[in-house]
Amino acid sequence: MGLQKENILIVDDDIHILELLQRHLQSLNYHVYQAVSVKQALYVLHDSTIDLLITDIQMPEIDGLQLLKYTAEHYPHIPKLVITGYPSVDDAMTVIKSGATDYLTKPFTKEELKQAVHRSLDCAEKEKQKQPKQKNKSTSSSYGQMIGTSAAFEKVTEIIERVKDNKATVLIQGESGTGKELVARAIHYSGKFAKAPFIAVNCGAIPENLLESELFGYTKGAFTGANENRNGFFQAANNGTLFLDEIGNASTAVQSKLLRALQEKEITKVGSQKVEKVDLRIIAATNNNLQEDITNKSFREDLYYRLTVVQINVPPLRERKSDIPLLVEQFLKKYGVEYKDRLLQITDEALEMLQRYHWQGNIRELENVIQRAVIMSDGKIDIKDFPDYLKYKIEFPDASFASLQQMEKEYILKVLAATNNNKTKAAEILQIDRKTLRQKLK
């Protein structure tokens, strides 16, 4: 296996298991990446070079079997080791059929883990010698899934370059759908701390009464249902990056503990008096106006200034429309291969329409439109493959000083273009009959 450390991605929603695996694997001289969900694992696979995947099967939302199948299809050169609590023959066969190289039954010893990892890596090395070397990354972008050449995009990447190799606290602001989490991941995975954990927490998705215990952990008996001592996301992200999305939704009580964690680099579990030291980078994100929240007394001003050591404002898509062709190409590759097993093209007219649209939902909305268009298309992506709301809400050049007749002319021509020159449909949209439309066209 050589002198170079292999990169191992471990995936489990149980932080205790992650910590156990990390300790064992690091003592065996491996680099370790952590993910607490399949979604996080996919980001790591996309952004990093992984030599071995170790995953649990039973996980919420998306289970480990789906992760195995996805990895087998998109990263066939990565060996896959499954940790399972179900050692029956049928379960073992299911795991192997899903693409796993080997499986390990809970509970296991450090020596059993070592042997299973060696077998998996050796098996992959033999396969690699039979086949041409493949690249793990699916894009040539310097920042994972982020892509662009516009001035607005370059401003963001310039700041990423400045902060990626230090642990300065970063606040990312931007509208919903602009890619704030992608920016956070770019900071982490492009810097020197890339091999440390990256833990993403959506503060808006966790009930207020649970957020504190999820972030800082809790002790046995701290509240009803606390049947054991449990670490939180701060401990899981120690030495790495903790990304707090929708930070504006955190309660004032949680904000106070966050402030202490940032100031003192220490936390206290719910139900405990014991102080624990932590060393990690905090990246927070919000689409709220935190200045207004401060005025309304719903967000602490001292926490705001602690979070904004470095601030990144992610521009809306309508301010970086020159990046739309690159983003469209990226999404066509992604969904063309997934749904059609081939790369798809887009017509000039359809691309022009995408560049004229306002994109209130930003990059997330653009990706959804392209995903739908790939599914609906019979070949080259065209205007007809877009949802109706997009066809009839395109932006037009500023005509504030144009005559009413000129504005009508431009509007009719744009509607015709949006309907692919379907005069019947255009007349319906314009709420005139076809005869009147023909006269206006003359």
Buried (B, 14 or more C-beta within 10 A) or exposed (E): EEEEBBBBBBBBBEBEBBBBBBEBBEEBEBBBBBBBBBEBBBBBBBBBEBBBBBBBBEBEEBBBBBBBBBBBEBBEBBBBBBBBEBEEEEBBEBBBEBBBBBBBBEEBEEEEBBBBBEBBBEEBBEEEEEEEEEEBEBBEBEBBBBBBEBEBBEBBBEBBBEBBEEBEBBBBBBBEBBBBBBBBBBBBBBBEBBBBBBBBBBBBEBEEEEBBBBBBBBBEEBEEEBEEBBBBBBBBBBEBBBBBBBBBBBBEEBBBBBBBBBEEEEBBBBBBEEEBEBEBBBBBBBBBEBEEBBEEEBBBEEBBEBBBBBEBBBBBBBBBBBBBBBBBBBBBBBBBBEEBEEEBBBBEEBBEBBBBBEBEBBBBBBBBBBBBBBEEBEEEBBBBBBEEEBBEEBBEEEEEEEEEEEEEBBBBEBBBBBBBEBBEBBBBBBEBEEEEBEEEEE
